[in-house]
Amino acid sequence: MSLMGDGISGCPTRHRAERSATSRVKVAAGVAVAAGALIGTAAQVAAAPLMLGAHDADETDATPMTFQGTSDLQVQDAKAVAAPVAEAAPATAVAAPIANSVATPFGIGNLPPEIAGPLAQVEQILKGAQQQMNPTAAVRPVAGEISSGFGSRWGEFHYGLDFADQIGTPIHSVSSGTVIEAGPASGFGLWVRIQQDDGTIAVYGHVNEMFVHAGQRVNVGDVIATVGNRGNSTGPHLHLEIWDQGGNKVDPMPYLASKGVPLQWGPSAH
């Protein structure tokens, strides 16, 4: 009778009564607090490698991290926790693209927004922590197929790898380093040379446009130029050379393979 109202007689024969406001508030509060615990845990995992001192790895008496359950929240406390979820601020211009890219956090689709949002934040934090602990050593510069290799060619020696691709295709820095030259070069039209962190030099030849300058720091995967057809070229492609620490030109294929980027003839994702 308390569910049906004072003015209604008889017994209900169909449909269960809707959840009360109290039940709905408790569910929302549970989701919000659980998501907050996940984000807090991930943030501590991400920060841990940065906070370790030189001797912290030897410590064995650290107190394990624990979290207290929240299933017994009172209605008044649940309302206070759930309120920020119900009144979330609109996404900014920066946050919107991020939200779109993580519409399925951890590959899980069809999640309600109040769950997908916090899980997406956790995913981004974990990816950042992974990048800090195990950074990418190298990437493929372009996805175009390898059209010419390192070695003898047409009676001369070809000192790099040629990646056939369309003019204007972004060229990614294969590794992190510092730009030592970006400009005209004999035979290449335009080139970009980068002193990489391992002491080698990466040369990108026949480029169409350049987006970096001498002295600039670049990270692995950064777009530094676009594929072109300048200089002595028979078609649009990227000519990639690797010079070792002594200035000797080496085969880029085994060099990149040693960095975790195996190359093969034909197209491949970078």
N, C-alpha and C positions, 0 to 999 in steps of 0.2 A: 504493500500500500504506500510505503514511503517513496517507492520508485514511480508509481502510477499517479499519485496525487490524491488529495482528499476527496475530490468530486467524482472519482471513477469507481465503479463497483464491478465485481466479477473477477475472474482469474485470467491472467494472460494465457493465451493458447498458442501464440506464434511469437517469433523474434525474441531474442534475448535483449535485455536492457543495455543501452549504450554504457560505455565506461564512464565512470564519474569523472568530474574535473580533477579530483584528487589523484585518481589512478593515472590520468594522462600526464599530470605534472610530475608524478614520480617517474614515469617512463622517460620523459624528456630530461629530467635531472640526472637519471642514471646514464643516459647517452652522453650528456655533457661532461659529467665527471669522469667517465671512462675514457673519453677522448682526451680530456685534459691530462689524465695519468699517462696515456700513451705518448702524448707530445712531450711531457716532462721527462719520461724515460728516454725517448729518442734524443732529446736535447742534451741530456747528460752523457749519452753514449757518444754524441758528436763532439762534445767538449772535452771528453776524457783524454784523447790523445794529445790535446793541446796543453792540458794542465799537468801532465806527468812530468816530474822532475827527473834528474839524472839517476836518482836512487830509488824512485818510486816503484820500479818494477820488482825490486827485491822485497818489498813489504808484503807480509803474509797475514797480518792481523787486522786487515780492513773489515769493517762491519758491513755485512750484506745489506743491500738496499731493499726496503720493504715498502709496501703501500697498504694503507688501511682501507677496507671495503666501505661502501657507502649505501648498502641496500636498506639501512634502517633510518634514512633521513626522514625527519618530520616534514609535514606538508609545508609549513612556513619556510623551513630551510630549503626545501626543494624548489619553491617558487623563486627564492632569491638566486639559486644556482641556475635555474632554467631561463631567467629573464634575459641574460645577455645573448642566449641562443636565439630567442624569439625576436630580439631587436638588434640583430647584427647590422653593422654599418654597410652601406652599399660598396661594391668592389670599386677600387680606383682604377685608373687607366693602366697602371702597372700590374695590379693584381688580376685584372680580367683575363689577360692572355694566359697567366699561370693557371687560373681556374679552368680555362678551357682545355689546357693540355693535360690535366689530371682529372678529367671527367670520370675516368674509371681507375681510381687508385688501386695499386697492386694488381691491376687487371680484373678487378671485380666490378661488373656493370650493374645497372639498375638499382643503385643504392640511393636512398632518400638523401636530399641535400644536407640535412643536419648530421648525417653520418659520413657522407662522401667528403665534405669539406674538411673536417678534422683529420680523416685518414689521409687526405691528399697532403696536408701539412706534414704529417708523420713521414710520408713517402719522400717528400722533398728533403727533410732533415736527414733521413737515413742515406739518401743519395749523396748529400753533401759530406757526410761522415765517411762514406765509402771512398769518395774522391780524395779526401784528405789522407786516408790510411793507405790507399792503393791507387795513386794517380795514374792516368793513362800515359804511357811512355811515348807513343807515336800513333799517327793515323795515316790513312791513305790520302794523298793530296787531292785527288779527284776520282770520280767513279768511272771515268772513261776507260776503255780497254787499252791495254798495253800494245802499242803498234810497232815498237822497235826496242830492242834490248841493248844491254851493255856489251860491247865487243866490236869486232870487225864488221864493217858495213860498206859496200860499194868501194872497196879498195882503201878505205880509211878506217880509223878507229872511232867508234861512237862511245862517248864517255858518260852516257846517262841512260835513263829510261824515258821513252816517249809515251805519253798518255793521250790518245786521240779523244777530243771532246769538242763541243760547240764553242764558238767564240762567245765570251761573256760568262762562261761557267765559273763559279767561285773556286778559287784555289785555296786549300787549307794548309797551314803550316804543319809539316809532318811532326815537328817537335817544338818544344819551348826554347826560346833563345832571344838574341838581340840582333836587330837588323843592322848590317854593316854597310849595305849599299842597296839602293833602289833607284834605277835610272837606266840610261842608254848603255848598251854593251855591244861590241863588235860581234856580228853573226847572229845575235839574239834579238836585236832590235831594242827590247827592254828586258831587264832581268831584275830579280830580287835575290840578294844573298843574305843568309841568316847564320850567325854564329850560334850554334846550338849549345845547350848546357853541357853536353858531353865532350865539347871541344871540336866537334866536326862542323863543317859548313855545308848547308843545303843551298843549292842553286836552282832557281826557278826561271827558265828561259822562255822567250817568245811571248811574254805576257802582253795582254791588251791594255789593262788598267792596273795601277798600283794603289794600294790603300795604306801603305806603311812608308816610313821614312827612316833614314839612317839614325841609329841611336835609340830607336823605339823598341820597347820590350813586347814580345808576343808570346802567347801561350799555345800549347799544342791544340790544333784544331781551329785556331783563329783564321778568318778569311784575310789573306794578305794581298791577293791580286785576282785577276780573271784570265782565263785561257784566251790566247790570241794567235795571230798568224804573222807576227812581225819578224824582221830579219830574214835569214836564209831558211825559209820554211816552205814546204810543199803542201801544207794544209794546216788547219787549226789544231794545235796540240800543246801540251805542256812538256817541256824538256826538263827533267829532274836529274841533278847531279848531286853526289855526296863526296865531299873532300874530307879525308881523314885529318887527324891532328897535325900531320906533317905536310899537308897540302896536296897529297896524292889523291887522285880521283879513283874511287872504288865503286864497285857494283852496288847500286841502291837496293837491288832485290834482296840479297842476303842481309844487308844492313837493316832494312826494315823488318825482315823476318826475325832478326835477333831482338827487335823491339816489340815483338808480338803482333806484327802486321804482315802475315804471309801474303805474297803477291802471286798471281798467276795470269797467264795470258787471257785477255777478255775482260769484260766489265765486272765490277765488284763494288759493293757499298763501302763508303769511307766512314 
